[in-house]
Amino acid sequence: MLKQLRDIPISVLDLAPVVEGGTAADSLHNSLDLARHAEAWGYNRYWLAEHHNMTGIASSATSVVIGHIAAGTSKIRVGSGGIMLSNHAPLVIAEQFGTLESLFPGRIDLGLGRAPGSDQAASRALRRGLGSDGSEFPEQLSELRAYFDPEGTEARPQGVRAVPGEGLNVPIWLLGSSGFSAKLAGQLGLPFAFASHFAPEYLLPALDLYRSSFKPSATLDKPYVMVGLGITAADTVAQARWLATSQQQQFLNIIRGRTGKLQPPVDSMDGLWSAQEQAILLDKSHYSIAGDKSAMKERLQQMNEETQADEWIIASQIYDHNARLRSYEIVAEAINC
């Protein structure tokens, strides 16, 4: 049976944007402020993403920022969306998230991605000879899960234990933008989150693959899907579309192979993108929404029917912090009204 919008939990995906004219310190201060507001508005989770060598993202030390957010809030779940496991030894992640769970019991999520979340130079600097290109993800995942499981001795090096970590219940999610993690999450009976805000063309096939591959586990008895959405909400449609040009400029830089700080909105993207780039960006925006409360409700209802998502996680790349707060507030109002 299709859920009503008000019955679907909503969460925050914070890319901790560093805006033009701002600093990483400003970004981290704003993240905590947003998390406190999101908690008051009834959001379920607050996730942060691991990216490296990007001047416009302040959450590279993701576990540290998760601790910062969890310490400044009281009940909202806090986690990673995600930790890029190919960059790390599984033992280190087990210890970090075991520590977070020990400090903030019952509030920590561990979302895992397979991609590096960085360019090739940063990947080499991070891995220092680990030799992983993402192909070892299933084995790394098995080792990581074994550190939390007191009985999981076969999948981890003999005599090595994660302290803190062992015996703690840290929910593990698989994140993806293609079919690989969807199928693996289904086979392992783990919850799955899909990044439709930048890979919309794969969303429905990945959800079908996850659900058809799903095997009940000690974690879940049925599939659980969280769908990522790019949302820019404002009190008027015109204002929302204007604010959304910051995200469009960011995507434009990505397809050009550039990085940089989040730019202020512009009155028109004409002259900034070519016709081909505009077509690419519009195609990538199929599951992104820019509009007022009414538009939010209408489009979310459509997406609810298309995806039958169990939860939404919302990324809002908005230059002005107060406008970003208002965007998340409007989404909560649209869902609950």
C-alpha positions in Angstrom: 0.0 0.0 0.0 1.3 3.4 -1.0 2.3 5.5 2.0 0.9 9.0 2.6 3.5 11.8 2.3 3.2 12.7 6.0 4.1 9.1 6.9 7.4 9.1 5.0 10.4 10.2 7.2 12.5 13.0 5.8 16.2 13.5 6.4 19.0 15.9 5.5 22.1 15.3 3.3 24.5 18.1 4.1 27.4 18.6 1.7 28.7 21.3 4.1 29.0 23.9 1.3 31.7 26.5 1.5 30.3 29.5 -0.3 32.1 32.1 -2.3 33.4 34.7 0.3 33.0 32.2 3.1 35.3 29.8 5.0 35.1 26.1 6.1 34.6 27.4 9.6 31.5 29.3 8.5 30.3 26.1 6.8 30.7 23.9 9.8 29.0 26.5 12.0 26.1 26.6 9.5 25.8 22.8 9.5 25.3 22.7 13.2 22.7 25.5 13.0 20.9 23.6 10.2 21.0 20.4 12.2 19.4 22.0 15.2 16.6 23.5 13.1 16.1 20.2 11.2 15.7 18.4 14.6 13.1 20.9 15.6 11.3 20.5 12.3 11.1 16.7 12.8 13.7 15.5 10.4 14.8 11.9 11.0 18.5 11.9 10.1 21.3 14.3 9.4 24.0 12.8 7.1 27.3 14.3 5.9 29.3 13.2 2.9 33.0 12.5 2.5 34.7 14.5 -0.2 38.3 15.4 -0.6 40.4 18.1 -2.4 37.3 20.2 -3.0 37.4 23.8 -1.9 33.6 24.0 -1.8 32.9 21.1 0.7 34.0 21.2 4.4 33.1 17.7 5.5 36.3 15.8 4.4 36.9 14.7 8.0 33.4 13.2 8.1 33.6 11.3 11.4 34.8 14.4 13.2 32.0 16.5 11.8 29.4 13.8 12.7 30.7 14.1 16.3 30.3 17.9 16.1 26.7 17.7 14.9 25.7 14.9 17.3 27.2 16.8 20.3 25.2 19.9 19.4 21.8 18.1 18.9 19.9 15.8 21.2 17.7 13.3 19.3 18.2 13.4 15.5 20.1 10.5 14.1 23.5 11.6 12.7 25.7 9.7 10.2 27.5 9.5 7.0 26.1 9.7 3.5 28.6 8.4 3.1 32.0 7.2 4.2 34.0 6.1 1.1 35.3 2.8 2.3 37.9 2.4 -0.4 39.8 5.3 1.2 40.1 3.7 4.6 41.1 0.6 6.5 37.9 -1.1 7.7 39.3 -1.3 11.3 39.7 2.5 11.4 36.1 3.1 10.4 34.9 0.5 12.9 36.8 2.3 15.7 35.6 5.7 14.6 31.9 4.8 14.4 32.2 2.6 17.5 33.5 5.7 19.3 30.7 7.8 17.9 28.1 5.2 19.0 29.6 5.0 22.4 29.4 8.8 22.8 25.9 9.1 21.3 24.2 5.8 21.8 21.3 4.9 19.4 21.9 7.9 17.2 24.7 7.0 14.8 24.3 5.7 11.2 27.1 4.4 9.0 26.4 4.9 5.3 29.0 3.5 3.0 29.9 4.3 -0.6 32.2 2.6 -3.0 33.5 5.6 -5.0 36.5 7.5 -3.8 34.8 10.9 -3.4 37.8 12.7 -4.7 40.0 13.1 -7.8 42.8 10.7 -8.7 45.6 12.8 -7.0 43.6 12.9 -3.7 42.8 9.2 -4.0 46.5 8.4 -4.2 47.3 10.7 -1.3 44.6 9.1 0.8 45.3 5.4 0.1 49.0 5.4 0.4 49.5 2.1 -1.2 46.2 0.4 -0.1 45.7 -0.4 -3.7 41.9 -0.3 -3.7 39.9 1.1 -6.6 36.5 0.1 -5.3 36.6 -3.4 -6.6 37.4 -4.7 -3.1 34.4 -3.1 -1.6 32.5 -6.3 -0.8 35.5 -7.7 1.0 36.1 -4.5 2.9 32.4 -4.4 3.9 32.6 -7.9 5.2 35.6 -7.1 7.3 34.0 -3.9 8.6 30.8 -5.7 9.6 32.9 -8.4 11.3 34.5 -5.8 13.6 31.1 -5.0 15.0 30.1 -8.7 15.3 31.7 -10.5 18.3 31.2 -13.7 16.3 32.5 -12.4 13.0 36.1 -13.7 13.4 36.5 -15.3 10.0 36.2 -12.0 8.0 38.7 -10.0 10.0 42.4 -10.5 10.7 43.0 -13.0 13.5 43.4 -11.4 16.9 42.2 -8.0 15.8 39.3 -6.4 17.5 37.6 -2.9 17.2 37.5 -1.2 20.6 35.2 0.7 20.8 33.1 -1.0 18.1 32.7 -4.7 18.9 29.3 -5.6 20.0 27.7 -2.2 19.2 24.7 -1.8 16.9 25.7 0.8 14.3 23.3 0.5 11.4 25.1 0.1 8.1 23.6 1.4 4.9 24.9 1.0 1.4 24.8 4.0 -0.8 24.9 4.0 -4.6 24.2 5.7 -7.9 24.2 2.5 -10.0 23.2 -1.1 -9.7 26.3 -2.5 -7.9 25.5 -1.4 -4.4 21.8 -1.9 -5.0 22.2 -5.6 -5.7 24.8 -6.0 -2.9 22.5 -4.3 -0.3 19.6 -6.5 -1.4 21.7 -9.7 -1.1 22.9 -8.8 2.3 19.5 -7.5 3.6 20.8 -4.0 4.3 19.0 -0.7 3.8 19.9 1.1 0.6 20.1 4.8 -0.2 20.2 6.0 -3.8 21.7 9.3 -5.0 19.0 10.3 -7.5 20.0 13.9 -7.2 22.9 13.3 -9.5 22.1 9.9 -11.1 18.4 10.1 -11.9 18.5 7.8 -14.9 19.5 4.9 -12.7 17.1 5.4 -9.9 14.1 3.2 -10.9 16.3 0.3 -12.3 18.4 0.4 -9.1 15.4 0.3 -6.8 13.9 -2.6 -8.8 17.3 -4.5 -8.6 17.5 -3.9 -4.8 14.0 -5.1 -4.2 14.2 -8.1 -6.4 17.6 -9.1 -4.9 16.5 -8.6 -1.3 17.0 -11.4 1.2 15.7 -11.0 4.7 18.4 -10.6 7.3 19.0 -10.0 11.0 19.0 -6.3 10.0 15.8 -6.1 7.9 12.9 -8.4 7.2 11.9 -6.4 4.1 13.6 -3.8 1.8 14.1 -0.3 3.0 14.9 2.4 0.5 15.9 6.0 1.0 15.9 8.3 -2.0 18.1 11.3 -2.3 16.6 14.5 -3.8 18.0 17.8 -4.7 15.5 20.4 -3.4 15.4 24.2 -3.5 12.3 25.5 -1.9 11.2 29.1 -1.3 8.1 31.1 -0.7 7.7 31.8 -4.4 8.5 29.7 -7.5 10.5 32.6 -8.9 12.6 32.9 -5.8 13.3 29.1 -5.7 14.4 29.0 -9.3 16.7 32.0 -8.7 18.2 30.3 -5.7 18.6 27.0 -7.6 21.1 28.7 -10.0 23.8 28.2 -7.4 23.4 24.5 -7.6 23.2 24.7 -11.4 26.5 26.5 -11.5 28.0 23.9 -9.2 26.8 21.1 -11.5 28.1 23.0 -14.5 31.6 23.1 -12.9 31.4 19.3 -12.2 30.7 18.4 -15.8 33.6 20.7 -16.8 35.9 18.9 -14.4 36.3 21.8 -12.1 35.7 22.3 -8.4 35.1 25.5 -6.4 33.1 27.3 -3.8 29.3 27.5 -4.1 28.5 30.6 -6.1 25.7 33.2 -5.4 22.6 33.0 -7.5 22.4 34.7 -10.9 19.4 36.2 -12.7 20.0 33.9 -15.7 22.2 31.0 -16.7 22.2 32.2 -20.3 25.8 32.8 -21.3 27.1 30.6 -18.5 26.3 27.3 -20.2 26.2 26.0 -23.7 23.1 24.4 -25.2 24.6 21.0 -24.7 25.5 21.7 -21.1 22.1 23.0 -20.4 20.5 19.8 -21.8 22.8 17.7 -19.6 22.0 19.6 -16.5 18.2 19.5 -17.2 18.5 15.7 -17.7 20.3 15.4 -14.4 17.6 17.5 -12.6 14.8 15.0 -13.2 14.6 14.3 -9.5 15.4 17.8 -8.3 12.7 20.3 -7.4 12.8 24.1 -7.3 9.5 25.6 -6.2 7.2 26.8 -3.5 5.3 24.7 -0.9 2.6 23.8 -3.3 5.1 22.6 -6.0 7.0 20.6 -3.3 3.9 18.7 -2.3 2.8 18.0 -5.8 6.2 16.8 -7.1 6.9 14.8 -3.9 3.6 13.0 -4.3 4.5 12.1 -7.9 7.9 10.8 -6.8 6.2 8.9 -4.0 4.1 7.1 -6.6 7.1 6.5 -8.9 9.5 5.2 -6.3 7.5 4.1 -3.2 10.4 5.3 -1.2 10.5 4.5 2.5 12.4 7.7 3.3 13.6 10.9 1.6 17.0 12.5 2.1 17.2 16.0 0.9 20.3 17.9 -0.4 19.9 21.7 -0.7 22.8 23.6 -2.2 21.7 27.1 -1.5 24.1 30.0 -1.2 22.4 32.0 1.6 22.2 30.2 4.9 18.9 31.7 5.9 17.4 30.8 2.6 18.7 27.3 3.0 17.1 27.0 6.4 13.8 28.2 4.9 14.0 25.7 2.1 14.2 22.8 4.6 11.4 24.3 6.7 9.1 24.6 3.6 9.8 20.9 2.7 8.8 19.9 6.2 5.6 22.0 6.0 4.7 20.6 2.6 5.0 17.0 3.7 3.1 17.5 7.0 0.3 19.8 5.8 
